[in-house]
């Protein structure tokens, strides 16, 4: 997957392109950097309707490549390096979005599968079947 990014790109556009490929993952943008395995502070979350030019002082135009085998930590580092913005990969956890802290060494493909599996509900019901047993 490739995302063409420039000053006029809205954060929600980046989120949509990413989630189209990884429906059980989401990207959230933050004002402050976080270390590996750390959560980002909710107070630092950037509203997705903002353009990059509204949250960054330097101008940019770049093509960001994201592959399924990229680890979460590498993707987050790539956003900071190429775009200069902190990003947190979020994973769907039973219909809620949670920061992927502790899972930074997983690749995007595997994390997306984990998100899908956590949303599946496996319901086992016991039932009685009427049948005759011969003794």
C-alpha positions as YAML, in Angstrom:
chain: A
units: angstrom
residues:
- id: 1
  name: UNK
  ca: [0.00, 0.00, 0.00]
- id: 2
  name: UNK
  ca: [1.16, 3.52, -0.78]
- id: 3
  name: UNK
  ca: [-0.16, 6.78, 0.63]
- id: 4
  name: UNK
  ca: [0.62, 10.06, -1.13]
- id: 5
  name: UNK
  ca: [1.05, 12.66, 1.60]
- id: 6
  name: UNK
  ca: [1.42, 16.44, 1.34]
- id: 7
  name: UNK
  ca: [0.61, 19.59, 3.32]
- id: 8
  name: UNK
  ca: [-3.07, 19.48, 2.29]
- id: 9
  name: UNK
  ca: [-3.59, 15.85, 3.30]
- id: 10
  name: UNK
  ca: [-6.07, 15.48, 6.12]
- id: 11
  name: UNK
  ca: [-5.23, 12.99, 8.85]
- id: 12
  name: UNK
  ca: [-8.58, 11.28, 8.31]
- id: 13
  name: UNK
  ca: [-7.57, 10.56, 4.69]
- id: 14
  name: UNK
  ca: [-4.46, 8.73, 5.88]
- id: 15
  name: UNK
  ca: [-6.60, 6.86, 8.42]
- id: 16
  name: UNK
  ca: [-9.10, 5.79, 5.75]
- id: 17
  name: UNK
  ca: [-6.49, 4.51, 3.31]
- id: 18
  name: UNK
  ca: [-4.79, 2.56, 6.11]
- id: 19
  name: UNK
  ca: [-8.05, 1.09, 7.44]
- id: 20
  name: UNK
  ca: [-9.15, 0.08, 3.94]
- id: 21
  name: UNK
  ca: [-6.17, -2.31, 3.92]
- id: 22
  name: UNK
  ca: [-6.29, -3.20, 7.61]
- id: 23
  name: UNK
  ca: [-9.95, -3.04, 8.70]
- id: 24
  name: UNK
  ca: [-9.19, -4.19, 12.25]
- id: 25
  name: UNK
  ca: [-6.49, -1.57, 12.75]
- id: 26
  name: UNK
  ca: [-6.58, 2.19, 12.89]
- id: 27
  name: UNK
  ca: [-4.07, 5.02, 13.06]
- id: 28
  name: UNK
  ca: [-4.30, 7.84, 15.58]
- id: 29
  name: UNK
  ca: [-2.05, 10.90, 15.50]
- id: 30
  name: UNK
  ca: [-0.51, 12.60, 18.53]
- id: 31
  name: UNK
  ca: [1.43, 15.76, 19.31]
- id: 32
  name: UNK
  ca: [4.02, 13.95, 21.43]
- id: 33
  name: UNK
  ca: [6.29, 11.01, 20.64]
- id: 34
  name: UNK
  ca: [5.87, 7.78, 22.60]
- id: 35
  name: UNK
  ca: [8.49, 5.13, 23.28]
- id: 36
  name: UNK
  ca: [8.10, 1.51, 22.29]
- id: 37
  name: UNK
  ca: [5.47, -0.29, 24.39]
- id: 38
  name: UNK
  ca: [4.19, 3.05, 25.76]
- id: 39
  name: UNK
  ca: [0.70, 4.48, 25.40]
- id: 40
  name: UNK
  ca: [0.15, 7.90, 23.93]
- id: 41
  name: UNK
  ca: [-1.63, 10.42, 26.12]
- id: 42
  name: UNK
  ca: [-5.23, 11.12, 25.18]
- id: 43
  name: UNK
  ca: [-4.65, 14.86, 25.73]
- id: 44
  name: UNK
  ca: [-2.09, 14.80, 22.88]
- id: 45
  name: UNK
  ca: [-4.45, 13.25, 20.31]
- id: 46
  name: UNK
  ca: [-4.81, 15.32, 17.13]
- id: 47
  name: UNK
  ca: [-8.28, 15.65, 15.60]
- id: 48
  name: UNK
  ca: [-8.37, 13.69, 12.31]
- id: 49
  name: UNK
  ca: [-10.01, 16.55, 10.41]
- id: 50
  name: UNK
  ca: [-6.80, 18.59, 10.57]
- id: 51
  name: UNK
  ca: [-4.48, 18.99, 7.58]
- id: 52
  name: UNK
  ca: [-0.81, 18.15, 8.02]
- id: 53
  name: UNK
  ca: [0.03, 21.81, 7.41]
- id: 54
  name: UNK
  ca: [-2.02, 22.68, 10.52]
- id: 55
  name: UNK
  ca: [0.02, 20.44, 12.82]
- id: 56
  name: UNK
  ca: [3.48, 20.67, 11.24]
- id: 57
  name: UNK
  ca: [5.73, 23.63, 10.62]
- id: 58
  name: UNK
  ca: [7.82, 22.06, 7.86]
- id: 59
  name: UNK
  ca: [6.36, 21.46, 4.41]
- id: 60
  name: UNK
  ca: [6.41, 18.02, 2.91]
- id: 61
  name: UNK
  ca: [5.38, 15.89, 0.01]
- id: 62
  name: UNK
  ca: [6.15, 12.21, 0.21]
- id: 63
  name: UNK
  ca: [4.96, 8.77, -0.75]
- id: 64
  name: UNK
  ca: [4.70, 6.49, 2.25]
- id: 65
  name: UNK
  ca: [4.91, 2.75, 1.62]
- id: 66
  name: UNK
  ca: [3.30, 0.38, 4.12]
- id: 67
  name: UNK
  ca: [3.72, -3.37, 3.75]
- id: 68
  name: UNK
  ca: [1.90, -6.16, 5.67]
- id: 69
  name: UNK
  ca: [5.20, -7.49, 7.03]
- id: 70
  name: UNK
  ca: [6.16, -4.13, 8.60]
- id: 71
  name: UNK
  ca: [6.28, -4.30, 12.37]
- id: 72
  name: UNK
  ca: [4.13, -1.84, 14.32]
- id: 73
  name: UNK
  ca: [7.21, -0.19, 15.84]
- id: 74
  name: UNK
  ca: [8.74, 0.29, 12.37]
- id: 75
  name: UNK
  ca: [5.58, 1.85, 10.94]
- id: 76
  name: UNK
  ca: [5.33, 4.26, 13.86]
- id: 77
  name: UNK
  ca: [9.00, 5.15, 13.47]
- id: 78
  name: UNK
  ca: [8.53, 5.68, 9.71]
- id: 79
  name: UNK
  ca: [5.75, 8.21, 10.31]
- id: 80
  name: UNK
  ca: [7.97, 10.17, 12.68]
- id: 81
  name: UNK
  ca: [10.97, 10.01, 10.36]
- id: 82
  name: UNK
  ca: [9.27, 10.81, 7.03]
- id: 83
  name: UNK
  ca: [6.39, 13.00, 8.17]
- id: 84
  name: UNK
  ca: [7.46, 14.24, 11.58]
- id: 85
  name: UNK
  ca: [4.30, 13.26, 13.39]
- id: 86
  name: UNK
  ca: [3.67, 10.74, 16.16]
- id: 87
  name: UNK
  ca: [1.31, 7.91, 15.30]
- id: 88
  name: UNK
  ca: [-0.13, 5.07, 17.33]
- id: 89
  name: UNK
  ca: [-1.49, 1.90, 15.74]
- id: 90
  name: UNK
  ca: [-4.82, 0.98, 17.30]
- id: 91
  name: UNK
  ca: [-6.26, -2.55, 17.34]
- id: 92
  name: UNK
  ca: [-9.92, -3.46, 17.47]
- id: 93
  name: UNK
  ca: [-10.62, -5.27, 20.72]
- id: 94
  name: UNK
  ca: [-14.22, -6.50, 21.01]
- id: 95
  name: UNK
  ca: [-15.67, -3.51, 19.14]
- id: 96
  name: UNK
  ca: [-13.42, -0.98, 20.95]
- id: 97
  name: UNK
  ca: [-10.20, 0.58, 19.70]
- id: 98
  name: UNK
  ca: [-7.17, 0.11, 21.95]
- id: 99
  name: UNK
  ca: [-3.59, 1.24, 21.58]
- id: 100
  name: UNK
  ca: [-1.35, -1.60, 20.47]
- id: 101
  name: UNK
  ca: [1.12, -1.15, 23.32]
- id: 102
  name: UNK
  ca: [2.96, -4.36, 24.06]
- id: 103
  name: UNK
  ca: [2.41, -5.55, 20.49]
- id: 104
  name: UNK
  ca: [4.97, -3.32, 18.78]
- id: 105
  name: UNK
  ca: [6.99, -6.32, 17.54]
- id: 106
  name: UNK
  ca: [4.05, -7.83, 15.63]
- id: 107
  name: UNK
  ca: [3.69, -7.25, 11.92]
- id: 108
  name: UNK
  ca: [0.63, -5.37, 10.65]
- id: 109
  name: UNK
  ca: [-0.84, -8.46, 8.99]
- id: 110
  name: UNK
  ca: [-0.73, -10.48, 12.22]
- id: 111
  name: UNK
  ca: [-2.04, -7.62, 14.34]
- id: 112
  name: UNK
  ca: [-4.94, -7.16, 11.91]
- id: 113
  name: UNK
  ca: [-5.78, -10.87, 12.28]
- id: 114
  name: UNK
  ca: [-5.65, -10.53, 16.08]
- id: 115
  name: UNK
  ca: [-8.07, -7.63, 15.85]
- id: 116
  name: UNK
  ca: [-10.42, -9.62, 13.66]
- id: 117
  name: UNK
  ca: [-10.30, -12.65, 15.95]
- id: 118
  name: UNK
  ca: [-11.01, -10.58, 19.05]
- id: 119
  name: UNK
  ca: [-14.15, -9.25, 17.39]
- id: 120
  name: UNK
  ca: [-15.47, -12.67, 16.39]
- id: 121
  name: UNK
  ca: [-17.82, -14.16, 18.86]
- id: 122
  name: UNK
  ca: [-17.68, -17.88, 19.22]
- id: 123
  name: UNK
  ca: [-20.92, -18.90, 20.78]
- id: 124
  name: UNK
  ca: [-21.32, -22.48, 21.81]
- id: 125
  name: UNK
  ca: [-24.75, -23.57, 22.77]
- id: 126
  name: UNK
  ca: [-25.73, -26.79, 24.34]
- id: 127
  name: UNK
  ca: [-28.77, -28.39, 22.90]
- id: 128
  name: UNK
  ca: [-30.70, -31.53, 23.39]
- id: 129
  name: UNK
  ca: [-31.31, -33.69, 20.44]
- id: 130
  name: UNK
  ca: [-34.05, -36.18, 20.71]
- id: 131
  name: UNK
  ca: [-32.96, -39.58, 19.70]
- id: 132
  name: UNK
  ca: [-33.59, -43.04, 20.90]
- id: 133
  name: UNK
  ca: [-30.82, -45.06, 22.40]
- id: 134
  name: UNK
  ca: [-31.05, -48.77, 22.55]
- id: 135
  name: UNK
  ca: [-29.61, -50.49, 25.56]
...
